[in-house]
Amino acid sequence: SFPLAACLLSRLYLKGNEVASVVDYDKDKADALLVVAADGGYVPALLDLATEAEASSPPDYQAAHGYYSRAADLGDGHALYKLGWMAQYGVVAAADLSAAHDFYTRATEVGGAEGWYGLGQLVQNGSGGEPDNAGAAAAYEKGAAQSEPMSETALAYLYEQGLGVERDYSRSLALLTDAVSQEYSFAKAALSIHYLAGEGVDVDYSRAFN
């Protein structure tokens, strides 16, 4: 009857051998406990189920959409961002840019910094009008102010290329460095290019490789 306990116990069963003295690995029991937690309105359990559905082979986006919708109804910013992404790219139904914009906006209103990245992408891609790099940069800046790594990486590219903002390698590097500290893989790739090309830094193949 306590959703948090069910979710935590589920994760123990998924760890299995790491805590063998406590429980054995049991995926079925872990999934059943997650459902209990989700049915109790525990948002992390809903997000875990959604992520698991997306990672299945083949991905079950319809199920993921259902879990994200339930989490969004409980005010979760990440879930609202994911629903926006699904609407933008037509993952479970025809693409709906208006709905994507609404979801992204709602995400920002509940503190979901990813929503700013989504809004920036819509503006930068010219959804509903001409592409607007300056408008995209403004949205990314708001996400970056909350250390949201996707926004930081997208904004870093605009500063690197001087698109919609004045070219500023130092700002680009600072944004990428923060995103890398959060283990964001696209930021790692972008930062390596700076070191390979010597953009704002000395060429350093060792750091690029790392």
N, C-alpha and C positions, 0 to 999 in steps of 0.2 A: 504493500500500500504506500510505499515511499519511493517515488520515481527515481530520485538520485541514487538510492541504494541499488535499485535494479540496474541502472546504467553502469555504475561502478563495478558491480558484480559481473556484468556482461563483459567488461573490458578485462577483468581478471581471467575469465574463461578464454578469451581470445589470446591472452599472453601465454597461457598454457605452461609450457616447459620452463618459462622464466620464473614461474612461481609454482613449480611442481609440488613443492611441499604443502601447498595450499589447495590447489585444484589442478586437474588435468585439462588440456586443451579440449574444448567442446564448442564447435561453431554453432551447432543447432541450439544449444542451451543459451549461448551468447545472443543469438538472434532473437530467441523467444523473450529473453529478458529486456532486450532493447525495445521490443514491441510493447511490453508491459510499461516501460518507462515512457515511451512515446504516447501511449494511450492515457497516461497520467498527465500529459501536457508538458513533459520535460523537453525543452527545446533542443539541448545537446543530443538527446537520443533521436529526435526527428532528423537532425542534421547528419548524424552518423548513418541512419538508415538511408537518407538521400544519397550520401556519398557512396555508400555500399552499392546502391542501385546503379549509380553512374559508372562505378568501377566494374560491374559485373560483365560477363562476356556472353552475349552482346550486351551493351549498356541498356538498362531499362529506364529510359528517360521519363516514361509516363509515370512509373512509380516514384521516381525522384521528384517529379513535378508535384505529385500529390503530397509528399512529405514536406517539400519546401513551402507549399501552399499552407499547410497546417502550421508550420513554424512562422510563416509570414503573418498569419492571422493572430499570432501571439506577439507580434511586434519585433521579430528578429530581422536586423538589417541585412545580414548575409543572405538569408533566405529571400528577401525582397530583391537583392542584387541578382541572385541566381534566376529568379523568375523573370527579371528584366532581360538577362542574357538569353534565356530560352525564347522569350518573345522576340527579341531582336533578330536572332538567327533562325527562327522557325524550327526549333528543336522538336516540339511536340505538336505543333499546329503551324498554319501559315504565319510567316513573319508579320509582326504587328509592331511597328516602330512607335506608334502612339502609346500602346500598352507598355512597351519597354521603357519609354520616357517616364511614364507614371510610376512604374515599379522602382526605377532608379531614383526618382525624386522622393518617393516614400522612404527608400532606404536611407537617404541623406537626412531625412527628417527625424529618424529614430537613431541617428548617430552612426549609421552604416557608411563608413568612408568609401567603401567599394562603389557605392552609388555615384560618387563624383567621377570615378573612372568611367563608368558606364555612360554617364551624361557627356563626358568629354569625347568618348568614342563616337557617340551619335553626332555631335557637332563636327568633329574632325572628318567624319565620313560623309558629311553633307546630307544627313538624313532629314528630309523635308526642306532642303534648300541647298545653298552652295557650301562646300567645305569651308570651315572657319577655324584655322589654326589658332588664332588669337583667342577665340571663344573656348576652344578646347583647352588651351593652356590655362585659362582662368578656372575652368572646372578642375583640371588636374592639380592646380595649385591648392585648391581647397582639400583635395584628398591627400596631397603631399604634406599639408600642414598637420595631418593626423598620422603621418608616417605610413600611409597606405602604399605598399610596394608597387602595385600596378600603376597607380597614378604617378609615383615617383619615376618609374622607368619610362613611361610615356612622355612625361614632362622633360626628362633628361634628354630624350631624343630631339624634342623641339628646341631645347637650348643648344644642343650639339649642332643642329642643322640651321639654326636661326630662323625657324618657322613660327611666325606669330609672335615671336619674342626676339630680343637682341641676342645674337650668338654669345654664349657664355660657357666656355669649357669647364671653368671652375664650378659653376652651379650644377652643370651636368654631372660632373664627377661626384660632387657632394650628394646629389640625389641618388645616384647609382650605388654609392658606398653604403648609404643607409638601407636601401632596398636589399643589397647583398647581405647585410647584417641580419636580415630576416629570412635568409636562405631562398630568395626569389631567383629562380634559375634564369629567367630572361634578363634580369639585371646583371647576373654573373657574365652572361654571354656579351652583353653590351659593354660592360666594364673591360672585359678582355680585349675588345676591339680598340678601346681607347689606348691601351698599353701596346697593342700591336702596331697601331697607326701613329702613336705619339701625339694624340690629340689632347692638348692641355697638360700632358705629362711627357716625361722622357720615355722613349721606346724601351720597353722592359718585357722581353719575351718570357722570362721566368714567371713574372707576376701574371702575364696573360695566360700562360699554361696553367698556373694554379687556379 
